[in-house]
Amino acid sequence: MTILGRVSEGPATAPPLLLGPSLGTSHALWDKVAPELSVRHRVIRWDLPGHGLSPADLIGPGATVGDLAHLVLDLADSLGVETFAYAGASLGGAVGLHLAVHCPERISSLAVVCSSAHFNGAEPWVARAAQVRAEGLAKLADSAHTRWFTPGFTVPELIRDHRDADPGAYAACCDALAAFDIRDRAADIRVPTLLVAGREDPATPPSHLREIADTVRGSALVEIPGASHLAPAERPDAVLGALRTHFGGDARPGMPVRRAVLGDAHVDRAQERQSPFTARFQDFISRYAWGEIWTDETLSRRERSMITLTALVAHGHNDELAMHVRAARRNGLTPEEIAAVLMQTAVYCGVPAANSAFSTAQRVLAEEEGDLG
């Protein structure tokens, strides 16, 4: 059996999360969102037939969103995934809605991004399918940025995906959009549902997402300013924040303590720099250092800060030391107490190590004093 192309990230034992693309794009739509989600989830980004890594012959003329949904289930089955969270953009979001209505036992949680319960009737999609079958995709690809993004913004990789898609498969996806209208079944959705709208989206404007939110019991709606139709690419941080909250991606063991001790700004920077290569390490830090050690109530956070400062001085880790001087201040240590800890290290770790540590700590404390001034 031929299966949809996909890219998988994150621990194989983590809860699975499937990400669906928009028409004309590939898994690259989620490039700036998936690495962070993969810290807590087994993220599986799938491609539409004839797009990205997926064969074109998986669907043909007259295809439906239901056909695409069955392909997604076949993919999940091939990977041994029974139940999964799901987020999809545009056509990928329509697939999520179909799954939530027709296969609710497979979906644990749903996010519908820049999508709709209907796509403004069949006529425009029938016309686009005919155009693509006759002329190919070059003309549509040339104007894609005007449909996808706010003025002045573009993502060349996604435009290239559009140009490289198979015209027949793209047209079949247009057939699926032409036939899709799930408004009369949306009230049947019972899985936890998040709707994400791009405030500047002309294709699926916020009113379309609001219509779903008003129908699906207990659902939530988030509008992202400055985002058009491909919000995951144009405003990835905002989309990530919404998805992380909805799917529990920031509820990793230890993450609240990590943020409390190191500060949101530092943790956010670490998360932004995260890649598939570093995702498991970040997960390790959150679970073990912050989820087990720093949450143990045997020692107070003040005491843990003093121990940590000493250990970092002993090993000469001055970059980490600067971070933990700031953390020590958050944990209630005064500059005088930090100096006393460093004096202690001079005796037991050596004067040169303490000398470097004093230099680092003095710089950090001066910066903090300046910020307060």
C-alpha positions in Angstrom: 0.0 0.0 0.0 1.3 3.4 -1.0 1.5 5.9 1.9 1.6 9.6 2.2 5.0 11.2 2.5 5.9 12.5 5.9 8.6 13.9 8.1 8.7 12.7 11.7 10.4 14.4 14.7 10.5 14.0 18.4 10.7 11.0 20.7 9.1 7.9 19.3 7.4 7.2 22.7 5.9 10.7 23.0 2.2 11.4 22.3 1.7 11.6 18.5 0.7 14.9 16.9 -0.1 15.0 13.1 0.3 18.3 11.2 -1.5 18.8 7.9 -0.6 21.2 5.2 -2.3 23.8 3.0 -3.0 23.3 -0.7 0.1 24.0 -2.7 2.5 23.7 0.2 4.4 20.8 1.9 5.5 19.8 5.4 7.8 22.9 5.1 4.8 25.0 6.1 5.5 23.9 9.7 9.3 24.3 9.7 9.3 27.1 12.3 6.7 25.4 14.5 7.3 21.6 14.5 10.8 21.6 16.2 9.3 23.1 19.4 6.3 20.9 19.4 8.5 17.9 18.9 10.0 18.4 22.4 6.9 16.9 23.9 5.2 15.2 20.9 6.1 12.7 18.2 5.4 15.2 15.4 4.4 13.7 12.1 4.1 16.2 9.2 2.3 14.7 6.2 2.2 16.0 2.6 -0.8 16.1 0.3 -0.7 13.8 -2.7 1.6 15.2 -5.4 3.1 17.7 -3.0 6.4 17.4 -1.2 7.2 13.8 -0.5 3.9 12.3 -1.4 3.2 10.3 -4.6 0.7 12.0 -7.0 -1.3 8.9 -7.8 -2.9 8.6 -4.3 -5.9 10.6 -5.5 -7.5 11.4 -8.8 -10.3 13.6 -10.3 -13.4 13.8 -8.0 -11.4 13.3 -4.8 -13.0 14.4 -1.5 -11.7 15.5 1.8 -12.8 12.2 3.1 -10.4 10.5 0.7 -7.6 12.6 2.1 -8.7 11.8 5.7 -8.5 8.0 4.9 -5.0 8.5 3.6 -4.0 10.2 6.9 -5.5 7.3 8.8 -3.6 4.8 6.6 -0.4 6.7 7.4 -1.1 6.7 11.1 -1.9 2.9 11.0 1.4 2.3 9.1 3.2 4.0 11.9 1.4 2.1 14.7 -0.4 5.3 15.8 -3.9 4.6 17.1 -5.0 7.9 18.6 -3.3 11.3 17.9 -3.6 15.0 18.3 -4.1 16.8 15.0 -3.4 20.3 13.7 -4.0 21.3 10.1 -3.9 24.5 8.0 -6.5 25.3 5.3 -7.1 22.0 3.4 -5.2 20.2 6.2 -7.6 21.8 8.7 -10.6 20.5 6.7 -9.1 17.0 7.0 -9.0 17.5 10.7 -12.6 18.6 10.9 -13.6 15.5 8.8 -11.7 13.2 11.1 -13.2 14.8 14.2 -16.7 14.3 12.8 -16.3 10.9 11.3 -13.5 9.2 13.3 -13.6 10.9 16.7 -12.2 7.8 18.4 -8.9 8.5 16.6 -8.5 12.2 17.5 -7.5 13.2 21.0 -7.4 17.0 20.3 -7.9 19.2 17.3 -6.5 22.5 16.1 -7.9 24.1 12.9 -5.6 26.8 11.5 -6.7 29.3 8.8 -9.4 26.9 7.6 -13.1 26.6 7.3 -16.1 24.3 7.5 -16.7 25.3 3.8 -14.6 27.0 1.2 -17.1 29.5 -0.5 -18.9 27.0 -2.7 -17.8 24.7 -5.5 -17.5 27.2 -8.4 -14.1 28.8 -7.8 -12.5 25.5 -7.1 -14.0 23.8 -10.1 -12.6 26.7 -12.2 -9.2 26.5 -10.6 -9.0 22.7 -11.1 -9.9 23.2 -14.8 -7.2 25.9 -15.1 -4.5 23.8 -13.5 -5.3 20.7 -15.6 -5.1 22.9 -18.8 -2.2 25.2 -17.9 -0.2 23.7 -15.1 0.8 25.5 -11.9 3.3 28.2 -13.0 0.8 31.1 -13.2 -0.8 30.2 -9.8 2.6 29.8 -8.2 3.6 33.3 -9.4 0.7 34.9 -7.6 0.7 32.6 -4.5 2.3 35.1 -2.2 -0.6 37.5 -2.7 -3.1 34.8 -1.6 -0.9 33.4 1.2 0.8 36.3 2.9 0.4 40.0 3.9 2.0 42.5 1.5 5.8 42.4 1.6 6.1 39.0 3.2 6.9 35.7 1.4 8.6 32.3 2.0 10.5 31.3 -1.2 10.5 27.6 -0.2 6.7 27.4 -0.1 6.4 29.2 -3.4 8.8 26.6 -4.8 6.7 23.8 -3.3 3.6 25.3 -5.1 5.5 25.4 -8.4 6.8 21.8 -8.0 3.5 20.2 -7.1 1.9 17.7 -9.5 -0.9 19.6 -11.4 -3.2 16.5 -11.6 -3.0 15.9 -7.8 -3.3 19.6 -7.1 -6.5 19.7 -9.2 -7.8 16.7 -7.4 -7.3 18.6 -4.1 -9.3 21.5 -5.6 -12.1 19.0 -6.3 -12.0 18.0 -2.6 -12.3 21.6 -1.6 -15.1 22.2 -4.0 -17.2 19.4 -2.4 -16.4 20.2 1.2 -19.1 21.6 3.5 -19.3 20.2 7.0 -21.4 22.9 8.5 -24.3 20.6 9.2 -22.1 18.2 11.2 -19.7 20.6 13.0 -21.9 20.5 16.1 -21.1 16.7 16.4 -17.5 17.5 17.2 -16.7 16.6 20.8 -12.9 16.6 20.9 -11.1 19.6 22.4 -10.9 22.1 19.6 -8.9 25.2 18.9 -9.6 27.5 16.0 -6.7 29.8 14.8 -7.5 32.6 12.4 -5.2 35.0 10.6 -6.7 38.4 11.0 -5.6 39.4 7.5 -6.7 36.2 5.8 -8.9 36.8 2.8 -9.3 33.1 1.9 -10.6 31.8 5.3 -11.3 35.0 7.3 -11.8 35.1 11.0 -15.6 34.9 10.5 -15.2 31.4 9.1 -13.3 30.2 12.2 -15.7 32.1 14.4 -18.6 30.2 12.8 -17.0 26.9 13.8 -16.2 28.2 17.3 -19.8 29.1 17.7 -20.9 25.6 16.7 -18.4 23.3 18.4 -19.1 23.1 22.1 -16.2 24.2 24.4 -14.0 25.3 21.5 -11.6 28.2 21.7 -10.8 30.9 19.0 -7.5 32.7 18.6 -7.0 35.5 16.1 -3.5 36.4 15.1 -2.9 40.0 14.0 -0.6 40.5 11.0 -1.2 37.0 9.6 -2.8 36.1 6.3 -3.6 32.6 5.1 -0.4 30.7 6.0 -0.1 31.9 9.6 2.3 29.0 10.6 4.9 30.4 8.2 4.2 34.1 8.6 3.5 34.3 12.4 5.1 31.0 13.7 5.6 32.3 17.3 2.0 33.2 17.7 0.8 29.9 16.2 3.2 28.0 18.3 2.1 29.7 21.5 -1.6 28.8 20.7 -0.8 25.2 19.8 1.5 24.7 22.7 -1.1 25.8 25.1 -3.9 23.8 23.4 -1.8 20.6 23.2 -0.1 21.0 26.5 3.3 21.5 24.9 4.5 23.8 27.7 3.2 21.5 30.4 6.4 19.4 30.3 7.5 18.3 33.8 9.7 21.0 35.2 8.9 23.7 32.7 7.0 26.0 35.2 10.0 25.8 37.5 12.5 26.4 34.7 10.6 29.5 33.7 10.3 30.7 37.3 14.0 30.3 38.0 15.6 31.3 34.6 12.9 33.7 33.4 10.6 33.5 30.4 12.9 35.5 28.2 15.8 33.0 28.6 13.6 29.9 28.2 11.8 31.4 25.1 15.2 32.1 23.5 16.3 28.5 24.2 13.1 27.2 22.7 13.4 29.4 19.6 17.0 28.1 19.0 15.8 24.5 19.4 16.1 22.2 16.3 15.2 18.6 15.7 18.9 17.9 16.6 18.6 19.5 20.1 15.0 18.7 20.9 15.7 15.6 22.9 18.4 17.4 24.9 15.9 20.2 25.7 13.4 17.6 26.8 16.1 16.0 29.0 16.9 19.3 30.7 13.2 20.1 31.4 12.3 16.6 32.7 15.4 15.8 34.8 17.1 19.0 35.9 13.9 21.0 36.3 11.3 18.4 36.7 13.0 16.2 39.3 16.0 18.0 40.9 14.7 21.6 41.1 11.2 20.5 42.2 12.5 18.4 45.1 11.4 20.2 48.2 14.3 18.8 50.4 16.3 22.0 49.6 14.9 25.4 49.0 15.5 27.2 45.7 17.9 29.6 47.6 20.0 26.7 48.7 19.9 25.1 45.2 21.1 28.4 43.7 24.1 28.5 46.1 25.0 24.9 45.3 24.7 25.5 41.6 26.8 28.7 41.7 29.6 26.7 43.5 29.5 23.8 41.1 29.7 26.2 38.1 32.6 28.1 39.5 34.4 24.8 40.2 34.2 23.7 36.6 34.8 27.1 35.1 31.4 27.3 33.3 31.2 31.1 33.3 28.4 31.4 30.6 26.2 29.1 32.7 27.3 31.0 35.8 26.0 34.3 34.4 22.6 32.7 33.8 22.5 31.3 37.4 23.6 34.6 39.0 20.4 36.0 37.5 18.5 32.9 38.7 20.0 33.4 42.2 18.6 36.9 42.3 15.2 35.5 41.3 15.5 32.9 44.1 16.0 35.7 46.7 19.8 35.9 47.1 21.2 39.4 47.7 24.4 40.6 45.9 26.1 40.3 49.3 25.0 36.6 49.7 26.2 35.9 46.1 29.6 37.4 46.9 29.8 35.3 50.1 29.2 32.2 48.0 32.0 33.2 45.6 34.3 33.9 48.6 33.6 30.3 49.8 34.5 29.0 46.3 37.8 30.9 46.5 38.8 28.7 49.4 37.6 25.3 48.1 37.7 25.8 44.3 40.7 28.0 43.9 41.4 31.8 43.7 41.7 31.9 39.9 38.3 30.3 39.5 36.7 32.6 42.0 38.4 35.6 40.3 36.7 34.8 37.0 33.5 34.1 38.8 33.6 37.5 40.5 34.1 39.2 37.2 31.2 37.4 35.6 28.9 38.1 38.6 29.9 41.7 38.9 29.0 42.2 35.2 25.6 40.5 35.6 24.7 42.4 38.8 25.6 45.7 37.2 23.4 44.9 34.2 20.5 44.1 36.5 21.0 47.3 38.5 21.0 49.2 35.2 17.8 47.5 34.1 16.2 48.4 37.3 17.4 52.0 37.0 
